[in-house]
């Protein structure tokens, strides 16, 4: 038996997906300074695999999908004039946006939807020394 699912959105395929990165390197008397900003936007997605998942998605998109989201990552780097030492401070998901990294709606087979949250805000310091 074939099911016509042509009216459903493609699974895990957002309508819009935009990424922008901006970086500038400034040469100074005490080394190279490099700030970087990355912004990613993704529109809502449907995670369903079967007909029941789509029925749940039509009732409430969050039952078998996710909301649109925007994630901002930032970096600030310094490298000495010889290029032998570099320090980079970074923060990923700077505004602690909560969104699903993946999910699966399988209402017909096991009667539920599953999903995993993407990593929360994280930050760190990278230090590199070349000899």
N, CA, C and O atoms as a GROMACS GRO file, in nm:
protein
  524
    1UNK      N    1   0.085  -0.118   0.000
    1UNK     CA    2   0.000   0.000   0.000
    1UNK      C    3   0.089   0.124   0.000
    1UNK      O    4   0.178   0.137   0.084
    2UNK      N    5   0.065   0.213  -0.093
    2UNK     CA    6   0.143   0.336  -0.104
    2UNK      C    7   0.069   0.451  -0.036
    2UNK      O    8  -0.053   0.464  -0.046
    3UNK      N    9   0.145   0.533   0.032
    3UNK     CA   10   0.089   0.653   0.094
    3UNK      C   11   0.137   0.774   0.017
    3UNK      O   12   0.256   0.785  -0.013
    4UNK      N   13   0.046   0.864  -0.016
    4UNK     CA   14   0.083   0.989  -0.082
    4UNK      C   15   0.127   1.088   0.026
    4UNK      O   16   0.044   1.135   0.105
    5UNK      N   17   0.255   1.118   0.030
    5UNK     CA   18   0.309   1.211   0.130
    5UNK      C   19   0.364   1.336   0.062
    5UNK      O   20   0.449   1.405   0.118
    6UNK      N   21   0.315   1.364  -0.058
    6UNK     CA   22   0.368   1.477  -0.135
    6UNK      C   23   0.335   1.612  -0.073
    6UNK      O   24   0.399   1.711  -0.107
    7UNK      N   25   0.238   1.620   0.019
    7UNK     CA   26   0.203   1.747   0.081
    7UNK      C   27   0.290   1.776   0.204
    7UNK      O   28   0.283   1.886   0.259
    8UNK      N   29   0.371   1.681   0.247
    8UNK     CA   30   0.456   1.700   0.365
    8UNK      C   31   0.586   1.772   0.329
    8UNK      O   32   0.636   1.759   0.217
    9UNK      N   33   0.640   1.848   0.423
    9UNK     CA   34   0.772   1.907   0.398
    9UNK      C   35   0.879   1.798   0.399
    9UNK      O   36   0.859   1.691   0.457
   10UNK      N   37   0.992   1.824   0.334
   10UNK     CA   38   1.102   1.728   0.339
   10UNK      C   39   1.153   1.715   0.482
   10UNK      O   40   1.163   1.813   0.554
   11UNK      N   41   1.185   1.593   0.520
   11UNK     CA   42   1.232   1.569   0.656
   11UNK      C   43   1.370   1.632   0.677
   11UNK      O   44   1.459   1.617   0.593
   12UNK      N   45   1.386   1.702   0.787
   12UNK     CA   46   1.510   1.762   0.835
   12UNK      C   47   1.571   1.858   0.731
   12UNK      O   48   1.692   1.880   0.730
   13UNK      N   49   1.488   1.915   0.644
   13UNK     CA   50   1.536   2.009   0.543
   13UNK      C   51   1.469   2.144   0.567
   13UNK      O   52   1.351   2.161   0.534
   14UNK      N   53   1.541   2.240   0.623
   14UNK     CA   54   1.480   2.370   0.647
   14UNK      C   55   1.454   2.444   0.516
   14UNK      O   56   1.523   2.422   0.417
   15UNK      N   57   1.356   2.530   0.517
   15UNK     CA   58   1.330   2.614   0.400
   15UNK      C   59   1.446   2.711   0.379
   15UNK      O   60   1.490   2.734   0.266
   16UNK      N   61   1.495   2.768   0.489
   16UNK     CA   62   1.605   2.866   0.483
   16UNK      C   63   1.720   2.822   0.572
   16UNK      O   64   1.698   2.775   0.684
   17UNK      N   65   1.841   2.838   0.522
   17UNK     CA   66   1.961   2.805   0.597
   17UNK      C   67   2.068   2.906   0.554
   17UNK      O   68   2.116   2.902   0.441
   18UNK      N   69   2.107   2.995   0.645
   18UNK     CA   70   2.198   3.104   0.610
   18UNK      C   71   2.314   3.106   0.710
   18UNK      O   72   2.292   3.095   0.831
   19UNK      N   73   2.436   3.120   0.659
   19UNK     CA   74   2.555   3.134   0.744
   19UNK      C   75   2.638   3.251   0.694
   19UNK      O   76   2.656   3.269   0.574
   20UNK      N   77   2.686   3.331   0.787
   20UNK     CA   78   2.771   3.445   0.754
   20UNK      C   79   2.888   3.446   0.851
   20UNK      O   80   2.870   3.431   0.972
   21UNK      N   81   3.008   3.464   0.798
   21UNK     CA   82   3.127   3.477   0.882
   21UNK      C   83   3.201   3.605   0.845
   21UNK      O   84   3.218   3.636   0.727
   22UNK      N   85   3.245   3.677   0.946
   22UNK     CA   86   3.320   3.801   0.924
   22UNK      C   87   3.448   3.792   1.006
   22UNK      O   88   3.446   3.760   1.124
   23UNK      N   89   3.560   3.819   0.940
   23UNK     CA   90   3.691   3.814   1.008
   23UNK      C   91   3.776   3.929   0.958
   23UNK      O   92   3.772   3.966   0.841
   24UNK      N   93   3.854   3.986   1.048
   24UNK     CA   94   3.945   4.094   1.012
   24UNK      C   95   4.077   4.070   1.084
   24UNK      O   96   4.078   4.036   1.202
   25UNK      N   97   4.187   4.087   1.014
   25UNK     CA   98   4.319   4.072   1.076
   25UNK      C   99   4.390   4.207   1.073
   25UNK      O  100   4.404   4.269   0.968
   26UNK      N  101   4.433   4.251   1.190
   26UNK     CA  102   4.504   4.378   1.203
   26UNK      C  103   4.648   4.352   1.247
   26UNK      O  104   4.671   4.286   1.349
   27UNK      N  105   4.743   4.403   1.171
   27UNK     CA  106   4.884   4.395   1.207
   27UNK      C  107   4.915   4.510   1.302
   27UNK      O  108   4.888   4.626   1.270
   28UNK      N  109   4.972   4.479   1.417
   28UNK     CA  110   5.008   4.582   1.515
   28UNK      C  111   5.155   4.566   1.552
   28UNK      O  112   5.220   4.470   1.510
   29UNK      N  113   5.204   4.658   1.630
   29UNK     CA  114   5.343   4.649   1.674
   29UNK      C  115   5.370   4.533   1.768
   29UNK      O  116   5.485   4.493   1.784
   30UNK      N  117   5.267   4.479   1.831
   30UNK     CA  118   5.285   4.367   1.924
   30UNK      C  119   5.224   4.237   1.873
   30UNK      O  120   5.204   4.143   1.949
   31UNK      N  121   5.194   4.233   1.743
   31UNK     CA  122   5.145   4.108   1.684
   31UNK      C  123   5.021   4.128   1.600
   31UNK      O  124   4.978   4.240   1.573
   32UNK      N  125   4.965   4.017   1.560
   32UNK     CA  126   4.847   4.016   1.474
   32UNK      C  127   4.722   3.990   1.560
   32UNK      O  128   4.719   3.893   1.636
   33UNK      N  129   4.622   4.075   1.548
   33UNK     CA  130   4.495   4.060   1.620
   33UNK      C  131   4.388   4.020   1.516
   33UNK      O  132   4.375   4.084   1.412
   34UNK      N  133   4.313   3.914   1.547
   34UNK     CA  134   4.212   3.866   1.454
   34UNK      C  135   4.080   3.838   1.527
   34UNK      O  136   4.066   3.735   1.593
   35UNK      N  137   3.982   3.929   1.516
   35UNK     CA  138   3.848   3.898   1.565
   35UNK      C  139   3.767   3.829   1.456
   35UNK      O  140   3.788   3.854   1.337
   36UNK      N  141   3.676   3.741   1.496
   36UNK     CA  142   3.589   3.669   1.399
   36UNK      C  143   3.451   3.654   1.460
   36UNK      O  144   3.437   3.627   1.580
   37UNK      N  145   3.350   3.671   1.377
   37UNK     CA  146   3.211   3.654   1.416
   37UNK      C  147   3.144   3.564   1.313
   37UNK      O  148   3.154   3.588   1.193
   38UNK      N  149   3.075   3.458   1.360
   38UNK     CA  150   3.000   3.368   1.273
   38UNK      C  151   2.855   3.365   1.322
   38UNK      O  152   2.830   3.351   1.441
   39UNK      N  153   2.761   3.379   1.228
   39UNK     CA  154   2.618   3.376   1.260
   39UNK      C  155   2.552   3.274   1.168
   39UNK      O  156   2.572   3.276   1.046
   40UNK      N  157   2.474   3.184   1.228
   40UNK     CA  158   2.401   3.082   1.151
   40UNK      C  159   2.252   3.093   1.183
   40UNK      O  160   2.213   3.103   1.300
   41UNK      N  161   2.170   3.092   1.078
   41UNK     CA  162   2.025   3.092   1.095
   41UNK      C  163   1.969   2.971   1.022
   41UNK      O  164   2.011   2.937   0.912
   42UNK      N  165   1.872   2.906   1.086
   42UNK     CA  166   1.803   2.795   1.020
   42UNK      C  167   1.655   2.805   1.053
   42UNK      O  168   1.617   2.822   1.169
   43UNK      N  169   1.572   2.796   0.950
   43UNK     CA  170   1.427   2.801   0.971
   43UNK      C  171   1.378   2.667   1.029
   43UNK      O  172   1.455   2.572   1.043
   44UNK      N  173   1.250   2.663   1.061
   44UNK     CA  174   1.195   2.542   1.125
   44UNK      C  175   1.214   2.419   1.037
   44UNK      O  176   1.226   2.429   0.914
   45UNK      N  177   1.217   2.303   1.103
   45UNK     CA  178   1.235   2.175   1.032
   45UNK      C  179   1.131   2.075   1.079
   45UNK      O  180   1.085   2.080   1.193
   46UNK      N  181   1.096   1.986   0.990
   46UNK     CA  182   1.007   1.874   1.019
   46UNK      C  183   1.094   1.751   1.036
   46UNK      O  184   1.177   1.721   0.950
   47UNK      N  185   1.077   1.679   1.147
   47UNK     CA  186   1.161   1.563   1.176
   47UNK      C  187   1.091   1.429   1.152
   47UNK      O  188   1.151   1.324   1.174
   48UNK      N  189   0.968   1.432   1.110
   48UNK     CA  190   0.891   1.308   1.102
   48UNK      C  191   0.936   1.214   0.993
   48UNK      O  192   0.988   1.255   0.890
   49UNK      N  193   0.914   1.086   1.019
   49UNK     CA  194   0.949   0.981   0.924
   49UNK      C  195   0.822   0.915   0.870
   49UNK      O  196   0.825   0.854   0.763
   50UNK      N  197   0.712   0.925   0.943
   50UNK     CA  198   0.591   0.854   0.904
   50UNK      C  199   0.468   0.944   0.910
   50UNK      O  200   0.479   1.061   0.947
   51UNK      N  201   0.352   0.890   0.873
   51UNK     CA  202   0.229   0.968   0.867
   51UNK      C  203   0.186   1.024   1.003
   51UNK      O  204   0.143   1.139   1.010
   52UNK      N  205   0.198   0.947   1.109
   52UNK     CA  206   0.158   0.995   1.241
   52UNK      C  207   0.242   1.115   1.283
   52UNK      O  208   0.192   1.206   1.350
   53UNK      N  209   0.368   1.116   1.245
   53UNK     CA  210   0.454   1.229   1.278
   53UNK      C  211   0.406   1.355   1.208
   53UNK      O  212   0.410   1.464   1.267
   54UNK      N  213   0.362   1.342   1.083
   54UNK     CA  214   0.314   1.460   1.012
   54UNK      C  215   0.183   1.510   1.073
   54UNK      O  216   0.161   1.631   1.081
   55UNK      N  217   0.095   1.418   1.116
   55UNK     CA  218  -0.029   1.458   1.183
   55UNK      C  219   0.004   1.537   1.310
   55UNK      O  220  -0.059   1.639   1.339
   56UNK      N  221   0.103   1.489   1.385
   56UNK     CA  222   0.145   1.561   1.507
   56UNK      C  223   0.205   1.696   1.472
   56UNK      O  224   0.181   1.794   1.542
   57UNK      N  225   0.281   1.703   1.365
   57UNK     CA  226   0.343   1.828   1.321
   57UNK      C  227   0.238   1.932   1.281
   57UNK      O  228   0.253   2.050   1.310
   58UNK      N  229   0.130   1.886   1.216
   58UNK     CA  230   0.022   1.980   1.178
   58UNK      C  231  -0.051   2.032   1.301
   58UNK      O  232  -0.092   2.148   1.304
   59UNK      N  233  -0.069   1.948   1.405
   59UNK     CA  234  -0.133   1.993   1.529
   59UNK      C  235  -0.046   2.096   1.600
   59UNK      O  236  -0.094   2.202   1.641
   60UNK      N  237   0.082   2.063   1.614
   60UNK     CA  238   0.177   2.151   1.683
   60UNK      C  239   0.315   2.121   1.626
   60UNK      O  240   0.369   2.012   1.649
   61UNK      N  241   0.374   2.215   1.552
   61UNK     CA  242   0.504   2.189   1.489
   61UNK      C  243   0.612   2.140   1.586
   61UNK      O  244   0.703   2.069   1.544
   62UNK      N  245   0.604   2.176   1.712
   62UNK     CA  246   0.707   2.134   1.807
   62UNK      C  247   0.693   1.988   1.850
   62UNK      O  248   0.783   1.934   1.915
   63UNK      N  249   0.581   1.923   1.814
   63UNK     CA  250   0.567   1.780   1.846
   63UNK      C  251   0.653   1.693   1.756
   63UNK      O  252   0.690   1.582   1.795
   64UNK      N  253   0.684   1.741   1.637
   64UNK     CA  254   0.764   1.661   1.544
   64UNK      C  255   0.850   1.754   1.457
   64UNK      O  256   0.871   1.727   1.338
   65UNK      N  257   0.897   1.861   1.517
   65UNK     CA  258   0.979   1.958   1.446
   65UNK      C  259   1.046   2.051   1.544
   65UNK      O  260   1.044   2.027   1.665
   66UNK      N  261   1.105   2.157   1.493
   66UNK     CA  262   1.166   2.255   1.583
   66UNK      C  263   1.143   2.396   1.531
   66UNK      O  264   1.105   2.416   1.416
   67UNK      N  265   1.167   2.492   1.618
   67UNK     CA  266   1.153   2.634   1.584
   67UNK      C  267   1.275   2.681   1.506
   67UNK      O  268   1.380   2.617   1.509
   68UNK      N  269   1.260   2.793   1.436
   68UNK     CA  270   1.379   2.854   1.375
   68UNK      C  271   1.476   2.899   1.485
   68UNK      O  272   1.434   2.923   1.598
   69UNK      N  273   1.603   2.910   1.452
   69UNK     CA  274   1.699   2.956   1.551
   69UNK      C  275   1.816   3.025   1.484
   69UNK      O  276   1.843   3.007   1.366
   70UNK      N  277   1.887   3.106   1.564
   70UNK     CA  278   2.008   3.175   1.521
   70UNK      C  279   2.115   3.149   1.625
   70UNK      O  280   2.090   3.163   1.745
   71UNK      N  281   2.234   3.110   1.580
   71UNK     CA  282   2.346   3.081   1.669
   71UNK      C  283   2.462   3.174   1.633
   71UNK      O  284   2.492   3.194   1.515
   72UNK      N  285   2.525   3.230   1.737
   72UNK     CA  286   2.637   3.321   1.718
   72UNK      C  287   2.761   3.262   1.784
   72UNK      O  288   2.758   3.224   1.901
   73UNK      N  289   2.871   3.255   1.708
   73UNK     CA  290   3.002   3.212   1.760
   73UNK      C  291   3.098   3.330   1.744
   73UNK      O  292   3.092   3.403   1.645
   74UNK      N  293   3.188   3.347   1.843
   74UNK     CA  294   3.284   3.458   1.838
   74UNK      C  295   3.423   3.408   1.875
   74UNK      O  296   3.438   3.318   1.958
   75UNK      N  297   3.524   3.468   1.812
   75UNK     CA  298   3.664   3.436   1.841
   75UNK      C  299   3.744   3.565   1.842
   75UNK      O  300   3.715   3.658   1.767
   76UNK      N  301   3.845   3.570   1.927
   76UNK     CA  302   3.940   3.680   1.927
   76UNK      C  303   4.079   3.620   1.943
   76UNK      O  304   4.110   3.557   2.045
   77UNK      N  305   4.162   3.639   1.841
   77UNK     CA  306   4.293   3.576   1.842
   77UNK      C  307   4.406   3.678   1.840
   77UNK      O  308   4.391   3.789   1.789
   78UNK      N  309   4.519   3.638   1.895
   78UNK     CA  310   4.641   3.716   1.891
   78UNK      C  311   4.755   3.623   1.853
   78UNK      O  312   4.762   3.510   1.902
   79UNK      N  313   4.844   3.669   1.766
   79UNK     CA  314   4.963   3.593   1.728
   79UNK      C  315   5.082   3.689   1.732
   79UNK      O  316   5.073   3.801   1.682
   80UNK      N  317   5.193   3.645   1.792
   80UNK     CA  318   5.308   3.734   1.801
   80UNK      C  319   5.368   3.759   1.662
   80UNK      O  320   5.334   3.690   1.566
   81UNK      N  321   5.456   3.858   1.653
   81UNK     CA  322   5.510   3.899   1.523
   81UNK      C  323   5.592   3.789   1.457
   81UNK      O  324   5.601   3.786   1.334
   82UNK      N  325   5.653   3.700   1.534
   82UNK     CA  326   5.732   3.589   1.478
   82UNK      C  327   5.644   3.473   1.432
   82UNK      O  328   5.689   3.387   1.356
   83UNK      N  329   5.520   3.471   1.476
   83UNK     CA  330   5.430   3.362   1.440
   83UNK      C  331   5.452   3.236   1.522
   83UNK      O  332   5.400   3.130   1.486
   84UNK      N  333   5.526   3.245   1.630
   84UNK     CA  334   5.557   3.125   1.710
   84UNK      C  335   5.460   3.105   1.826
   84UNK      O  336   5.454   2.996   1.883
   85UNK      N  337   5.383   3.208   1.863
   85UNK     CA  338   5.290   3.198   1.975
   85UNK      C  339   5.157   3.258   1.935
   85UNK      O  340   5.151   3.365   1.875
   86UNK      N  341   5.049   3.188   1.968
   86UNK     CA  342   4.914   3.237   1.938
   86UNK      C  343   4.822   3.204   2.054
   86UNK      O  344   4.833   3.098   2.115
   87UNK      N  345   4.732   3.296   2.083
   87UNK     CA  346   4.631   3.277   2.188
   87UNK      C  347   4.497   3.316   2.128
   87UNK      O  348   4.483   3.423   2.069
   88UNK      N  349   4.398   3.230   2.144
   88UNK     CA  350   4.265   3.257   2.091
   88UNK      C  351   4.162   3.232   2.199
   88UNK      O  352   4.157   3.124   2.258
   89UNK      N  353   4.079   3.331   2.225
   89UNK     CA  354   3.966   3.320   2.316
   89UNK      C  355   3.841   3.301   2.230
   89UNK      O  356   3.823   3.373   2.132
   90UNK      N  357   3.755   3.206   2.266
   90UNK     CA  358   3.636   3.182   2.183
   90UNK      C  359   3.514   3.153   2.270
   90UNK      O  360   3.525   3.109   2.384
   91UNK      N  361   3.398   3.179   2.212
   91UNK     CA  362   3.271   3.139   2.271
   91UNK      C  363   3.183   3.087   2.157
   91UNK      O  364   3.164   3.156   2.056
   92UNK      N  365   3.132   2.967   2.173
   92UNK     CA  366   3.040   2.906   2.076
   92UNK      C  367   2.899   2.912   2.132
   92UNK      O  368   2.879   2.893   2.252
   93UNK      N  369   2.802   2.937   2.046
   93UNK     CA  370   2.662   2.952   2.089
   93UNK      C  371   2.655   3.058   2.199
   93UNK      O  372   2.607   3.031   2.309
   94UNK      N  373   2.704   3.176   2.168
   94UNK     CA  374   2.723   3.284   2.265
   94UNK      C  375   2.598   3.320   2.343
   94UNK      O  376   2.608   3.358   2.460
   95UNK      N  377   2.480   3.310   2.283
   95UNK     CA  378   2.356   3.348   2.351
   95UNK      C  379   2.280   3.228   2.405
   95UNK      O  380   2.163   3.238   2.439
   96UNK      N  381   2.349   3.113   2.412
   96UNK     CA  382   2.295   2.990   2.470
   96UNK      C  383   2.160   2.951   2.408
   96UNK      O  384   2.065   2.918   2.479
   97UNK      N  385   2.154   2.955   2.276
   97UNK     CA  386   2.033   2.918   2.203
   97UNK      C  387   2.009   2.768   2.220
   97UNK      O  388   2.100   2.687   2.200
   98UNK      N  389   1.887   2.731   2.256
   98UNK     CA  390   1.851   2.590   2.273
   98UNK      C  391   1.777   2.544   2.148
   98UNK      O  392   1.672   2.600   2.113
   99UNK      N  393   1.831   2.443   2.080
   99UNK     CA  394   1.769   2.391   1.960
   99UNK      C  395   1.808   2.245   1.945
   99UNK      O  396   1.903   2.198   2.006
  100UNK      N  397   1.733   2.174   1.861
  100UNK     CA  398   1.760   2.032   1.839
  100UNK      C  399   1.867   2.016   1.733
  100UNK      O  400   1.860   2.076   1.625
  101UNK      N  401   1.966   1.935   1.764
  101UNK     CA  402   2.068   1.906   1.663
  101UNK      C  403   2.019   1.795   1.569
  101UNK      O  404   2.057   1.791   1.452
  102UNK      N  405   1.935   1.707   1.621
  102UNK     CA  406   1.874   1.603   1.538
  102UNK      C  407   1.752   1.549   1.608
  102UNK      O  408   1.734   1.570   1.728
  103UNK      N  409   1.668   1.483   1.535
  103UNK     CA  410   1.546   1.427   1.591
  103UNK      C  411   1.490   1.325   1.493
  103UNK      O  412   1.534   1.315   1.379
  104UNK      N  413   1.393   1.250   1.540
  104UNK     CA  414   1.325   1.155   1.454
  104UNK      C  415   1.183   1.134   1.505
  104UNK      O  416   1.162   1.101   1.621
  105UNK      N  417   1.087   1.155   1.418
  105UNK     CA  418   0.948   1.132   1.453
  105UNK      C  419   0.903   0.999   1.397
  105UNK      O  420   0.890   0.983   1.276
  106UNK      N  421   0.879   0.904   1.484
  106UNK     CA  422   0.841   0.770   1.441
  106UNK      C  423   0.714   0.726   1.513
  106UNK      O  424   0.713   0.625   1.583
  107UNK      N  425   0.608   0.803   1.495
  107UNK     CA  426   0.482   0.777   1.563
  107UNK      C  427   0.418   0.646   1.525
  107UNK      O  428   0.359   0.579   1.610
  108UNK      N  429   0.428   0.606   1.399
  108UNK     CA  430   0.362   0.482   1.355
  108UNK      C  431   0.428   0.358   1.413
  108UNK      O  432   0.360   0.260   1.443
  109UNK      N  433   0.559   0.360   1.429
  109UNK     CA  434   0.626   0.238   1.473
  109UNK      C  435   0.640   0.228   1.625
  109UNK      O  436   0.603   0.127   1.683
  110UNK      N  437   0.692   0.333   1.690
  110UNK     CA  438   0.709   0.323   1.836
  110UNK      C  439   0.627   0.426   1.912
  110UNK      O  440   0.629   0.429   2.035
  111UNK      N  441   0.555   0.512   1.840
  111UNK     CA  442   0.461   0.603   1.905
  111UNK      C  443   0.523   0.723   1.974
  111UNK      O  444   0.463   0.779   2.066
  112UNK      N  445   0.640   0.764   1.932
  112UNK     CA  446   0.703   0.878   1.998
  112UNK      C  447   0.796   0.951   1.902
  112UNK      O  448   0.822   0.906   1.791
  113UNK      N  449   0.844   1.065   1.947
  113UNK     CA  450   0.945   1.141   1.876
  113UNK      C  451   1.066   1.153   1.967
  113UNK      O  452   1.051   1.169   2.088
  114UNK      N  453   1.182   1.145   1.911
  114UNK     CA  454   1.304   1.157   1.989
  114UNK      C  455   1.388   1.272   1.935
  114UNK      O  456   1.374   1.311   1.819
  115UNK      N  457   1.476   1.326   2.019
  115UNK     CA  458   1.561   1.434   1.974
  115UNK      C  459   1.677   1.457   2.067
  115UNK      O  460   1.676   1.413   2.183
  116UNK      N  461   1.778   1.524   2.017
  116UNK     CA  462   1.896   1.559   2.096
  116UNK      C  463   1.919   1.709   2.088
  116UNK      O  464   1.916   1.768   1.980
  117UNK      N  465   1.941   1.771   2.203
  117UNK     CA  466   1.971   1.913   2.204
  117UNK      C  467   2.113   1.937   2.156
  117UNK      O  468   2.204   1.859   2.184
  118UNK      N  469   2.130   2.047   2.084
  118UNK     CA  470   2.265   2.089   2.042
  118UNK      C  471   2.341   2.136   2.165
  118UNK      O  472   2.280   2.166   2.268
  119UNK      N  473   2.473   2.145   2.157
  119UNK     CA  474   2.552   2.188   2.274
  119UNK      C  475   2.514   2.328   2.319
  119UNK      O  476   2.486   2.415   2.236
  120UNK      N  477   2.512   2.351   2.451
  120UNK     CA  478   2.485   2.485   2.503
  120UNK      C  479   2.607   2.576   2.483
  120UNK      O  480   2.705   2.536   2.420
  121UNK      N  481   2.600   2.696   2.536
  121UNK     CA  482   2.713   2.788   2.526
  121UNK      C  483   2.839   2.721   2.581
  121UNK      O  484   2.837   2.655   2.685
  122UNK      N  485   2.947   2.739   2.507
  122UNK     CA  486   3.076   2.688   2.554
  122UNK      C  487   3.182   2.793   2.521
  122UNK      O  488   3.167   2.870   2.426
  123UNK      N  489   3.285   2.794   2.598
  123UNK     CA  490   3.391   2.892   2.577
  123UNK      C  491   3.523   2.830   2.615
  123UNK      O  492   3.529   2.729   2.686
  124UNK      N  493   3.628   2.892   2.565
  124UNK     CA  494   3.759   2.835   2.596
  124UNK      C  495   3.872   2.926   2.550
  124UNK      O  496   3.851   3.035   2.498
  125UNK      N  497   3.989   2.876   2.573
  125UNK     CA  498   4.111   2.947   2.539
  125UNK      C  499   4.205   2.847   2.472
  125UNK      O  500   4.238   2.743   2.530
  126UNK      N  501   4.247   2.878   2.351
  126UNK     CA  502   4.345   2.797   2.280
  126UNK      C  503   4.479   2.868   2.287
  126UNK      O  504   4.488   2.987   2.259
  127UNK      N  505   4.584   2.796   2.325
  127UNK     CA  506   4.719   2.851   2.329
  127UNK      C  507   4.805   2.762   2.243
  127UNK      O  508   4.804   2.640   2.257
  128UNK      N  509   4.881   2.825   2.152
  128UNK     CA  510   4.968   2.750   2.063
  128UNK      C  511   5.109   2.808   2.072
  128UNK      O  512   5.128   2.930   2.065
  129UNK      N  513   5.205   2.722   2.086
  129UNK     CA  514   5.345   2.763   2.089
  129UNK      C  515   5.421   2.673   1.996
  129UNK      O  516   5.419   2.551   2.012
  130UNK      N  517   5.488   2.731   1.898
  130UNK     CA  518   5.564   2.652   1.800
  130UNK      C  519   5.712   2.674   1.826
  130UNK      O  520   5.756   2.787   1.844
  131UNK      N  521   5.788   2.568   1.826
  131UNK     CA  522   5.933   2.579   1.850
  131UNK      C  523   6.011   2.510   1.742
  131UNK      O  524   6.134   2.509   1.746
   0.00000   0.00000   0.00000
